[in-house]
Amino acid sequence: MHISISAMDMVDAEHIVRKVDFPAMQDGPLYRLMFPSRGAMTEAQQNEIIRWYAEGLRVALRRKTDNLLQICASDGTPLGFCGWTMEQRLRPSIRPSPAQYAPGQQSLPEALDRSAWLSVSSDLRKERERVLKGLGDVCRLTFMSVHPHHQRHGLGSTLLKRVCDEIDKLGRPTFVMASPAGVRLYAKFGFDVVGTVETCEGTLTSMLRRSRPRYGRF
């Protein structure tokens, strides 16, 4: 299959969430925690969730806080996307309010279990702070998703290699909170397991990749 990798644009956000991210997140612990009524959702509720996540991508693009890449088939169909951001941890920063951890700033989806979402967000935040305490600037993977029909075909590896090559130029360590399905892929690229967050829907694994020489080989 001929594929191409390009930077995401604002107009790509909802299309990518609808065609890639929403189908891919269905079996993940976070989605199951946040949307316990997923089996009985209406189409309108699903569309509301898609718009919510899409606005989160637009926020990242507008703020230029994340480096976002998409991988597409030859006809332009999105197959996957990923993103990373640089955290300047030893410089003064303003701690965001809980509401700012939402994918977007519009009203929350009707189907969202707000209590579960806030609880797991807090647990993930605490785990990230534990792992990264005392480190300087750190790259953090914020998005990684491949459509279920195209998983295990090397697309995730292609995206992650591109990201790791870019991060290696900066000489910084990289952190990710991995879903069960992603642990093996991240380990392939040198991420070590450094902790876990246990939930009733599955384990989320914190993984850290130490800084590497430029263009390290895997």
C-alpha atoms as a printed R data frame, in Angstrom:
    type eleno elety resid chain resno       x      y      z
1   ATOM     1    CA   MET     A     1   0.000  0.000  0.000
2   ATOM     2    CA   HIS     A     2   1.289  3.446 -0.915
3   ATOM     3    CA   ILE     A     3   1.104  5.795  2.053
4   ATOM     4    CA   SER     A     4   2.112  9.355  2.846
5   ATOM     5    CA   ILE     A     5   2.798 11.219  6.091
6   ATOM     6    CA   SER     A     6   1.950 14.885  6.413
7   ATOM     7    CA   ALA     A     7   1.253 17.528  9.036
8   ATOM     8    CA   MET     A     8  -2.344 17.747 10.206
9   ATOM     9    CA   ASP     A     9  -4.354 20.830  9.400
10  ATOM    10    CA   MET     A    10  -7.318 22.338 11.241
11  ATOM    11    CA   VAL     A    11  -9.733 21.118  8.567
12  ATOM    12    CA   ASP     A    12  -8.524 17.525  9.047
13  ATOM    13    CA   ALA     A    13  -9.531 17.276 12.717
14  ATOM    14    CA   GLU     A    14 -13.124 16.029 12.622
15  ATOM    15    CA   HIS     A    15 -12.530 13.788  9.616
16  ATOM    16    CA   ILE     A    16  -9.597 12.078 11.360
17  ATOM    17    CA   VAL     A    17 -11.498 11.598 14.609
18  ATOM    18    CA   ARG     A    18 -14.512 10.195 12.768
19  ATOM    19    CA   LYS     A    19 -12.556  7.927 10.413
20  ATOM    20    CA   VAL     A    20  -9.633  6.878 12.654
21  ATOM    21    CA   ASP     A    21  -9.681  7.826 16.314
22  ATOM    22    CA   PHE     A    22 -13.296  7.080 17.218
23  ATOM    23    CA   PRO     A    23 -13.240  3.553 15.724
24  ATOM    24    CA   ALA     A    24  -9.830  2.871 17.316
25  ATOM    25    CA   MET     A    25 -10.712  4.016 20.827
26  ATOM    26    CA   GLN     A    26 -13.719  1.722 21.259
27  ATOM    27    CA   ASP     A    27 -11.822 -1.093 22.996
28  ATOM    28    CA   GLY     A    28  -9.532  1.119 25.073
29  ATOM    29    CA   PRO     A    29  -9.803  1.367 28.876
30  ATOM    30    CA   LEU     A    30 -10.209  5.147 28.835
31  ATOM    31    CA   TYR     A    31 -13.154  5.096 26.449
32  ATOM    32    CA   ARG     A    32 -14.861  2.311 28.379
33  ATOM    33    CA   LEU     A    33 -14.404  4.236 31.628
34  ATOM    34    CA   MET     A    34 -15.558  7.548 30.250
35  ATOM    35    CA   PHE     A    35 -18.547  6.205 28.334
36  ATOM    36    CA   PRO     A    36 -20.002  3.235 30.259
37  ATOM    37    CA   SER     A    37 -23.290  3.449 28.311
38  ATOM    38    CA   ARG     A    38 -21.447  3.043 24.986
39  ATOM    39    CA   GLY     A    39 -23.505 -0.012 23.973
40  ATOM    40    CA   ALA     A    40 -26.743  1.951 24.140
41  ATOM    41    CA   MET     A    41 -25.565  5.219 22.600
42  ATOM    42    CA   THR     A    42 -27.600  6.945 19.936
43  ATOM    43    CA   GLU     A    43 -26.002  8.194 16.731
44  ATOM    44    CA   ALA     A    44 -26.465 11.744 17.996
45  ATOM    45    CA   GLN     A    45 -24.508 10.943 21.168
46  ATOM    46    CA   GLN     A    46 -21.696  9.363 19.145
47  ATOM    47    CA   ASN     A    47 -21.525 12.431 16.911
48  ATOM    48    CA   GLU     A    48 -21.348 14.643 19.999
49  ATOM    49    CA   ILE     A    49 -18.338 12.654 21.276
50  ATOM    50    CA   ILE     A    50 -16.639 12.866 17.865
51  ATOM    51    CA   ARG     A    51 -17.103 16.645 17.779
52  ATOM    52    CA   TRP     A    52 -15.747 16.907 21.333
53  ATOM    53    CA   TYR     A    53 -12.552 15.023 20.481
54  ATOM    54    CA   ALA     A    54 -12.198 16.910 17.195
55  ATOM    55    CA   GLU     A    55 -12.338 20.219 19.037
56  ATOM    56    CA   GLY     A    56  -9.534 18.946 21.275
57  ATOM    57    CA   LEU     A    57  -7.356 18.483 18.195
58  ATOM    58    CA   ARG     A    58  -8.279 21.938 16.927
59  ATOM    59    CA   VAL     A    59  -7.344 23.452 20.289
60  ATOM    60    CA   ALA     A    60  -3.905 21.804 20.078
61  ATOM    61    CA   LEU     A    61  -3.464 23.034 16.506
62  ATOM    62    CA   ARG     A    62  -4.548 26.576 17.334
63  ATOM    63    CA   ARG     A    63  -2.232 26.759 20.319
64  ATOM    64    CA   LYS     A    64   0.570 25.110 18.359
65  ATOM    65    CA   THR     A    65   1.308 23.010 21.443
66  ATOM    66    CA   ASP     A    66   1.350 19.651 19.653
67  ATOM    67    CA   ASN     A    67   3.185 18.380 16.602
68  ATOM    68    CA   LEU     A    68   0.478 16.427 14.776
69  ATOM    69    CA   LEU     A    69   1.049 14.037 11.877
70  ATOM    70    CA   GLN     A    70  -1.380 11.972  9.816
71  ATOM    71    CA   ILE     A    71  -0.711  8.916  7.687
72  ATOM    72    CA   CYS     A    72  -2.938  8.511  4.642
73  ATOM    73    CA   ALA     A    73  -3.566  6.079  1.808
74  ATOM    74    CA   SER     A    74  -2.838  7.122 -1.781
75  ATOM    75    CA   ASP     A    75  -6.421  8.398 -2.189
76  ATOM    76    CA   GLY     A    76  -6.062 10.654  0.865
77  ATOM    77    CA   THR     A    77  -8.038  8.445  3.253
78  ATOM    78    CA   PRO     A    78  -6.622  8.897  6.788
79  ATOM    79    CA   LEU     A    79  -5.395  5.642  8.311
80  ATOM    80    CA   GLY     A    80  -3.763  6.910 11.494
81  ATOM    81    CA   PHE     A    81  -2.349  9.930 13.283
82  ATOM    82    CA   CYS     A    82  -0.046 10.817 16.142
83  ATOM    83    CA   GLY     A    83   1.120 13.820 18.091
84  ATOM    84    CA   TRP     A    84   3.686 14.922 20.613
85  ATOM    85    CA   THR     A    85   4.427 18.002 22.660
86  ATOM    86    CA   MET     A    86   7.400 19.424 24.538
87  ATOM    87    CA   GLU     A    87   6.910 19.971 28.265
88  ATOM    88    CA   GLN     A    88   9.197 22.591 29.784
89  ATOM    89    CA   ARG     A    89   9.013 21.186 33.267
90  ATOM    90    CA   LEU     A    90  11.614 23.270 35.102
91  ATOM    91    CA   ARG     A    91  10.132 26.599 34.002
92  ATOM    92    CA   PRO     A    92   7.213 28.372 35.706
93  ATOM    93    CA   SER     A    93   3.854 27.318 34.342
94  ATOM    94    CA   ILE     A    94   0.193 27.832 35.088
95  ATOM    95    CA   ARG     A    95  -1.549 24.683 36.273
96  ATOM    96    CA   PRO     A    96  -4.706 24.127 34.242
97  ATOM    97    CA   SER     A    97  -8.088 23.698 35.857
98  ATOM    98    CA   PRO     A    98  -9.753 20.247 35.652
99  ATOM    99    CA   ALA     A    99 -12.030 21.457 32.858
100 ATOM   100    CA   GLN     A   100  -8.991 22.178 30.683
101 ATOM   101    CA   TYR     A   101  -8.142 18.487 30.572
102 ATOM   102    CA   ALA     A   102 -11.150 17.931 28.308
103 ATOM   103    CA   PRO     A   103 -10.370 17.263 24.644
104 ATOM   104    CA   GLY     A   104 -12.161 20.492 23.814
105 ATOM   105    CA   GLN     A   105 -13.668 23.503 25.532
106 ATOM   106    CA   GLN     A   106 -17.263 23.103 24.363
107 ATOM   107    CA   SER     A   107 -19.889 21.523 26.598
108 ATOM   108    CA   LEU     A   108 -19.167 17.977 27.697
109 ATOM   109    CA   PRO     A   109 -20.847 15.057 25.893
110 ATOM   110    CA   GLU     A   110 -24.103 13.885 27.419
111 ATOM   111    CA   ALA     A   111 -22.857 10.280 27.592
112 ATOM   112    CA   LEU     A   112 -19.648 11.169 29.468
113 ATOM   113    CA   ASP     A   113 -19.294  9.795 33.013
114 ATOM   114    CA   ARG     A   114 -17.807 12.979 34.426
115 ATOM   115    CA   SER     A   115 -16.893 11.481 37.796
116 ATOM   116    CA   ALA     A   116 -14.975  8.591 36.205
117 ATOM   117    CA   TRP     A   117 -13.320 10.936 33.707
118 ATOM   118    CA   LEU     A   118 -12.108 13.354 36.395
119 ATOM   119    CA   SER     A   119 -10.923 10.494 38.599
120 ATOM   120    CA   VAL     A   120  -8.865  8.735 35.936
121 ATOM   121    CA   SER     A   121  -7.534 12.091 34.667
122 ATOM   122    CA   SER     A   122  -6.279 12.812 38.183
123 ATOM   123    CA   ASP     A   123  -4.673  9.364 38.495
124 ATOM   124    CA   LEU     A   124  -2.920  9.731 35.134
125 ATOM   125    CA   ARG     A   125  -1.703 13.195 36.016
126 ATOM   126    CA   LYS     A   126  -0.263 11.980 39.330
127 ATOM   127    CA   GLU     A   127   1.502  9.089 37.607
128 ATOM   128    CA   ARG     A   128   2.994 11.396 34.985
129 ATOM   129    CA   GLU     A   129   4.249 13.766 37.673
130 ATOM   130    CA   ARG     A   130   5.770 10.866 39.609
131 ATOM   131    CA   VAL     A   131   7.700  9.590 36.610
132 ATOM   132    CA   LEU     A   132   8.847 12.976 35.306
133 ATOM   133    CA   LYS     A   133   9.673 14.622 38.638
134 ATOM   134    CA   GLY     A   134  13.087 16.241 38.478
135 ATOM   135    CA   LEU     A   135  13.477 15.911 34.728
136 ATOM   136    CA   GLY     A   136  14.031 18.906 32.498
137 ATOM   137    CA   ASP     A   137  12.341 19.352 29.140
138 ATOM   138    CA   VAL     A   138  10.472 16.185 28.178
139 ATOM   139    CA   CYS     A   139   8.671 15.159 24.998
140 ATOM   140    CA   ARG     A   140   5.281 13.646 25.696
141 ATOM   141    CA   LEU     A   141   3.299 11.596 23.197
142 ATOM   142    CA   THR     A   142  -0.249 12.936 23.290
143 ATOM   143    CA   PHE     A   143  -1.962 11.071 20.434
144 ATOM   144    CA   MET     A   144  -1.405  7.753 18.673
145 ATOM   145    CA   SER     A   145  -4.172  6.043 16.772
146 ATOM   146    CA   VAL     A   146  -4.494  3.700 13.784
147 ATOM   147    CA   HIS     A   147  -7.812  2.541 12.352
148 ATOM   148    CA   PRO     A   148  -8.599 -1.015 13.574
149 ATOM   149    CA   HIS     A   149  -8.721 -2.389 10.003
150 ATOM   150    CA   HIS     A   150  -5.153 -1.187  9.385
151 ATOM   151    CA   GLN     A   151  -3.506 -2.134 12.653
152 ATOM   152    CA   ARG     A   152  -0.600 -4.611 12.648
153 ATOM   153    CA   HIS     A   153   0.341 -3.538  9.116
154 ATOM   154    CA   GLY     A   154   3.285 -1.398 10.153
155 ATOM   155    CA   LEU     A   155   1.526  1.966 10.100
156 ATOM   156    CA   GLY     A   156   1.944  2.583 13.820
157 ATOM   157    CA   SER     A   157   5.640  1.727 13.548
158 ATOM   158    CA   THR     A   158   6.029  4.082 10.589
159 ATOM   159    CA   LEU     A   159   4.442  6.943 12.496
160 ATOM   160    CA   LEU     A   160   6.330  6.270 15.707
161 ATOM   161    CA   LYS     A   161   9.673  6.029 13.918
162 ATOM   162    CA   ARG     A   162   9.057  9.435 12.342
163 ATOM   163    CA   VAL     A   163   8.224 10.882 15.759
164 ATOM   164    CA   CYS     A   164  11.228  9.281 17.469
165 ATOM   165    CA   ASP     A   165  13.552 10.562 14.729
166 ATOM   166    CA   GLU     A   166  12.253 14.085 15.303
167 ATOM   167    CA   ILE     A   167  12.546 13.830 19.084
168 ATOM   168    CA   ASP     A   168  16.076 12.394 18.859
169 ATOM   169    CA   LYS     A   169  17.153 15.613 17.150
170 ATOM   170    CA   LEU     A   170  16.174 17.405 20.371
171 ATOM   171    CA   GLY     A   171  17.995 14.937 22.608
172 ATOM   172    CA   ARG     A   172  15.100 14.696 25.078
173 ATOM   173    CA   PRO     A   173  13.474 11.803 26.925
174 ATOM   174    CA   THR     A   174   9.944 10.875 25.861
175 ATOM   175    CA   PHE     A   175   6.966  9.840 27.985
176 ATOM   176    CA   VAL     A   176   3.761  8.073 27.024
177 ATOM   177    CA   MET     A   177   0.834  6.624 28.895
178 ATOM   178    CA   ALA     A   178   0.108  3.506 26.859
179 ATOM   179    CA   SER     A   179  -3.085  1.534 26.452
180 ATOM   180    CA   PRO     A   180  -2.748 -2.268 26.638
181 ATOM   181    CA   ALA     A   181  -2.675 -2.476 22.834
182 ATOM   182    CA   GLY     A   182   0.185  0.014 22.552
183 ATOM   183    CA   VAL     A   183   2.716 -1.350 25.064
184 ATOM   184    CA   ARG     A   184   4.401 -3.733 22.638
185 ATOM   185    CA   LEU     A   185   4.764 -1.056 19.944
186 ATOM   186    CA   TYR     A   186   6.332  1.464 22.309
187 ATOM   187    CA   ALA     A   187   8.682 -1.162 23.736
188 ATOM   188    CA   LYS     A   188   9.896 -1.851 20.197
189 ATOM   189    CA   PHE     A   189  11.076  1.759 20.021
190 ATOM   190    CA   GLY     A   190  12.930  1.750 23.308
191 ATOM   191    CA   PHE     A   191  10.249  2.791 25.779
192 ATOM   192    CA   ASP     A   192  10.633  1.150 29.192
193 ATOM   193    CA   VAL     A   193   7.735  0.378 31.514
194 ATOM   194    CA   VAL     A   194   8.050  2.614 34.581
195 ATOM   195    CA   GLY     A   195   4.652  2.253 36.220
196 ATOM   196    CA   THR     A   196   0.976  1.483 35.814
197 ATOM   197    CA   VAL     A   197  -2.434  2.943 36.565
198 ATOM   198    CA   GLU     A   198  -4.973  0.242 37.284
199 ATOM   199    CA   THR     A   199  -8.606  0.821 36.355
200 ATOM   200    CA   CYS     A   200 -11.692 -1.363 36.398
201 ATOM   201    CA   GLU     A   201 -11.511 -1.452 32.584
202 ATOM   202    CA   GLY     A   202  -7.838 -2.360 32.244
203 ATOM   203    CA   THR     A   203  -4.288 -1.241 32.892
204 ATOM   204    CA   LEU     A   204  -2.688  1.924 31.540
205 ATOM   205    CA   THR     A   205   1.107  1.725 31.444
206 ATOM   206    CA   SER     A   206   3.490  4.637 31.891
207 ATOM   207    CA   MET     A   207   6.547  4.270 29.653
208 ATOM   208    CA   LEU     A   208   9.698  6.358 29.341
209 ATOM   209    CA   ARG     A   209  12.215  6.459 26.514
210 ATOM   210    CA   ARG     A   210  15.574  7.891 27.489
211 ATOM   211    CA   SER     A   211  17.177 10.502 25.258
212 ATOM   212    CA   ARG     A   212  18.953  8.983 22.267
213 ATOM   213    CA   PRO     A   213  21.662 10.051 19.817
214 ATOM   214    CA   ARG     A   214  20.318 11.570 16.642
215 ATOM   215    CA   TYR     A   215  18.948  9.033 14.187
216 ATOM   216    CA   GLY     A   216  19.297  6.108 16.544
217 ATOM   217    CA   ARG     A   217  18.550  2.735 14.981
218 ATOM   218    CA   PHE     A   218  16.015  0.235 16.275
